Amino acid sequence: MLDGIDYYPKKKKRILPKLIWLLLFILVLGGLWYYFQDLDFSQSKSVSIIISQPTEYVGSEDEVIEDTDESITPKVIVSNEESLDEVVSNYEANTQN
């Protein structure tokens, strides 16, 4: 002891590390509760996928065939390439400004 000093102050307890550990513990418990909240352990879930036809499967559809004397020809679209060239040249002229 030093001469004339009867009282030594106690060391302050650090509460911050304990508080951080408590908050982490509560956070982990909350995460586990959230994870296990929607899980149901009473039923075993099947992970296999079964693909089958429905019980009321209709195998055939009614088909209608029309007999016509007209020949089937594709429609020919006449394109006007000159107007396309004009549009391209006008576009090029307008974009060069």
C-alpha positions as CSV (number, residue, x, y, z in Angstrom):
1,M,0.0,0.0,0.0
2,L,1.1,3.5,-0.7
3,D,1.6,5.8,2.1
4,G,-1.6,7.8,3.0
5,I,-3.9,6.0,0.5
6,D,-6.4,3.7,2.2
7,Y,-8.7,3.2,-0.8
8,Y,-8.0,1.8,-4.2
9,P,-10.9,2.1,-6.6
10,K,-12.2,-1.2,-8.1
11,K,-11.6,-1.9,-11.7
12,K,-14.6,-1.2,-13.8
13,K,-16.4,-4.2,-15.2
14,R,-16.6,-4.3,-18.9
15,I,-20.3,-4.9,-19.8
16,L,-20.0,-4.4,-23.6
17,P,-18.4,-7.8,-24.5
18,K,-21.0,-9.6,-22.3
19,L,-23.8,-7.6,-24.0
20,I,-22.5,-8.5,-27.5
21,W,-22.3,-12.2,-26.6
22,L,-25.9,-12.1,-25.2
23,L,-27.2,-10.4,-28.4
24,L,-25.4,-12.9,-30.6
25,F,-26.9,-15.8,-28.5
26,I,-30.4,-14.3,-28.9
27,L,-29.9,-13.8,-32.6
28,V,-28.8,-17.5,-33.0
29,L,-31.8,-18.7,-31.0
30,G,-34.1,-16.5,-33.1
31,G,-32.6,-17.9,-36.3
32,L,-33.0,-21.5,-35.2
33,W,-36.6,-20.8,-34.2
34,Y,-37.3,-19.2,-37.6
35,Y,-35.7,-22.1,-39.5
36,F,-37.5,-24.8,-37.6
37,Q,-40.9,-23.0,-37.4
38,D,-42.3,-24.3,-40.7
39,L,-40.8,-27.8,-40.7
40,D,-43.1,-30.7,-39.9
41,F,-41.2,-33.7,-38.6
42,S,-44.4,-35.9,-38.2
43,Q,-44.7,-36.6,-42.0
44,S,-42.1,-38.0,-44.3
45,K,-42.0,-36.0,-47.5
46,S,-41.4,-37.8,-50.8
47,V,-38.9,-36.2,-53.1
48,S,-39.7,-38.3,-56.1
49,I,-41.7,-36.9,-59.0
50,I,-44.4,-39.1,-60.6
51,I,-45.7,-38.2,-64.0
52,S,-48.8,-39.9,-65.1
53,Q,-51.7,-39.3,-67.5
54,P,-55.0,-38.0,-66.0
55,T,-57.8,-40.5,-65.4
56,E,-60.1,-38.7,-67.8
57,Y,-57.8,-38.7,-70.7
58,V,-59.4,-38.0,-74.1
59,G,-57.4,-39.8,-76.7
60,S,-58.9,-38.4,-80.0
61,E,-60.1,-35.1,-81.2
62,D,-62.7,-34.5,-83.9
63,E,-61.0,-33.5,-87.1
64,V,-62.8,-31.6,-89.8
65,I,-61.4,-31.9,-93.3
66,E,-62.9,-29.7,-96.1
67,D,-62.6,-30.8,-99.7
68,T,-62.2,-27.8,-102.0
69,D,-61.3,-27.5,-105.6
70,E,-59.2,-24.4,-105.1
71,S,-55.5,-24.9,-105.1
72,I,-53.7,-23.7,-102.0
73,T,-51.1,-21.1,-103.0
74,P,-49.1,-18.9,-100.8
75,K,-49.8,-15.2,-101.0
76,V,-46.9,-13.4,-102.6
77,I,-46.2,-10.1,-101.0
78,V,-44.8,-7.5,-103.4
79,S,-42.3,-5.4,-101.7
80,N,-41.4,-1.9,-102.7
81,E,-37.6,-1.8,-102.3
82,E,-37.3,1.6,-103.8
83,S,-39.2,3.2,-100.9
84,L,-37.0,1.3,-98.5
85,D,-33.9,2.7,-100.1
86,E,-35.4,6.2,-99.8
87,V,-36.1,5.7,-96.1
88,V,-32.6,4.5,-95.5
89,S,-31.0,7.4,-97.3
90,N,-33.3,9.9,-95.5
91,Y,-32.4,8.3,-92.2
92,E,-28.7,8.5,-92.9
93,A,-29.1,12.1,-94.0
94,N,-31.0,13.0,-90.9
95,T,-28.5,11.4,-88.5
96,Q,-25.5,13.1,-90.0
97,N,-26.7,16.5,-88.7
